[in-house]
Amino acid sequence: MSEDPAHDTAGPAADPQFGPWLAQASILVVDDEPGMRNFLVKILGPRCRLIAEAADTKQASQKLDQQHFDVVILDNIMPGQNGLDWLAEQRAVGFFADVILMTAYADLDTAIGALRAGAVDFVLKPFRSNQLLNAVARCLDRIRLQRENDVLHHELKSPGHQIFLRNKLLGDSRAIQNVRQTIARVAPLPTSVLLTGKSGTGKEVAARSLHSLSGRSDKLFVPINCGAIPADMIESELFGHLKGAFTGAGRAREGLFMHAQGGTVFLDEIGDLPFSLQTKLLRVLEDRRVRPVGSEREVPFDARFIFATNADLPKRVEAGSFRADLFFRINVVQIHLPPLKDRGDDVQELAALFMREFAQQLGMPPVAIDDRVRAALARYDWPGNIRELRNLIERTVILGGFPEDIERIASDGDDDRGGQSLAEVERRHILSVLREVKGDREEAARRLGISRKTIDRKCVSWNV
């Protein structure tokens, strides 16, 4: 066997017969017979991104420490340690990839032993090439579906989740054109990006644009809101955990970082990441390895990181609540998302888009945006930015009309009228919405497009 038995095929064409994911896959073959390894490399090499070989379990362990593999094809009967014993050991220390067992024995005991050790499929020797390729395709489909489901479940649990956050960056204002140009320039690079801007300005939309324009767009985009995960759960959510690593860990689970293997991790509200986790994140960024909770093993990991914050991170660094070395590590390229009030006529385009989409989603007729409403939308300062606009349009579609006092609200937002400060306008508007919802701060936050924590903080400052 050659000193470097890994073969990177540099992007083979997808084979429609075996699904869309085979061409992107990295596969490890573990078998002591050179003829079988050569046969599998000949089958898989032209069809997958990377194929590597190991002649025994010791070499296989070394390969796992060096490289991430989507699927391992494992022989059971080998000199020294057999395949199933090795697999059980690997599962116990944080190995999550799918494993296909090759065996010449079709008895029930072998099948039960394979499942207990952690194999997800097996093929009987001798086998045809299509049998193996179909088994690999099943594994890749299962992995992708499981990860997509986990990511979607995580998104739906987030209190800030809204499907319209996924809209592309729209508008013709100079401010948003500059953002789009910067995204197009940065997207193809592996560089980490820090997105800044007030809540509701579209930072997740910008992150999704960076992902979709990158070479990683065929892999998963994994959004994680650092402020929405309880502090005692965030390490397990990000890094994964082994069975029994803590109370309630009834089974091993791959973390969200590993779900993004080859794709993009979007860490929103990075300023809310607990200080103890900041050190571990810094190590991930520097070493490109992830250590599941309860494991002594660090798993190779490759993903692009995008960060977002509405906080003043330099001030948090000065205050000692955010690590200076982590800030310098993530602040390589910074893109600022402008507030909606600084985007001119973009508010009209976004209002029309949300009107069409909500009407279609809710199965209700759209409400006309007449000159009176357009003028009000243009005058208002939108403290909740795009989220607040979206929530206004959703409410309008449901109720069948814009608020009767929309002109008054808009005029309140005009600093030239009444001599009011913007802070006073904001206070009056938030308190007005709180009265409408009978003090329900969660609902008020949803309508305003701001976080519940923001409302709580402002109410404390106003002695409400």
Steps between C-alpha positions, in 0.01 A plus 500: 500500500628851422614736774208730425199279422247782497373597158324836463306495177457883500131508431369209292177543311187390685370156406116526491466124547640523854363832622640855516733462800745231386712745299556710815577208733821402676526125561742279696549134404632273779601151380815291537473358147672722238284353224178604675633848573604544136159377384319752724729786400434418135123510562487805725796709385342642183171567678589664834705799610753312710583134560753376758622153593607327823638146525406453865320669788815678622541674164126571496522678837786714371296593192203606716727730700624667182189532286122507520324217315131486416492121471733219609488166316628246752606137475434296814751214492851647503828407671534650845181683591181417313288772343202490736712522816684799351171664402356462851814665641474789253133559575586522871748785446300719263489355147172584325547412130292224339667161471424225247621158609632254239451140607490152348262380772128568471400351837280681753776526762721696260216737414416561868868548585538752216203707621619493862848614398354791306493388135205639304513260201688197376575331170561128452813380325521445214304805388449691178616859466142631480417336834779689671427829323133478599599434863728806498227712337251392770746605770562839341127563456438406864781725626377798298138452604591459867715812501241706312232389747719585798583843362134572421395383846759728656382795289136443591588493872665840474261775618622732223439253218306643208489350153526845340847542644604287203414759237790621294633851550258723311501869427671752272630743762870581486543362853369152413676496162829549684416205726418279202826594326705417809320167543567405137869581547541313828271199444744282297774538764543274806534808723281538809254791481352714778161655423404799711183706523192553710249224563277435201729648233541171312824351632379143450390584146852630433651185651286279277607706200866447591436126520302475176769689305784290644646169388328342800144566385428131438569426868288603798460853635463463878363809680556511877369777726742514792251691713216252447668186637508453881854542635508149644412347162697706251824299512315175430293663224808636324754220554279194549534249784556136583248272664510555876705821474249673729164432662245442226753413227338167416675471165795649317415795274691691238512877562385781277858588404550153350167530318664785308793283386610648168236773527441815704445568870315823576542607864246774560525728805857384559527758779263285709726192488592407859856596589598137572393400150692783336829325579377177345371679191839665456664157503256375237580796277874454539529118496194409288416220742192435714498313831155355590401530865628196690756406234878504514516508122501805277324449169634664178259766383471730199243778469489869423401723794280808479429700815242768575438741783290805586726568799806722522760225527799733557320640806434148624868420453585808710250389764654153511187310393632410154844358428728739313676216315167359381386845383818547295458147360143556377538864393693427179240635259218710644179581309258751652128461429337846486177573692184512291456875561826560308393299195271750328233345278600143590224504761242520219648204311522289814144589603370390158699175519375415849145583395514253210664227705274527805188513285612183323609326820183583694265454206356848549465797261783755497430846635562795269797716594365841400673839493398579859660178628809539282558847638462369855741214435755746362476735800520238774839425662451120535679433830434127446631524141394236244349273765267775614393572141438132435292465815297810407419351158411162650261667746353708216426194286336321794286799600422604143636855525779721625464656848278808496769694688784408264543866405521603867760230570700613201480865599615408851811358337579832329736693726400827330147467639430580861864537596513148647823306529530166327528332842164649602342391171631149559370497858152615396480247219613200708264593785216544249555150364521361855160656574356345183610151609397554865856487629603177324870573443561192284224607261617862507853388413364294210298791364786747534760262356729534801602255771314448828825585682505841329147579619580383854812715511322810372203454737742484793665824384154662472387365841209321332 
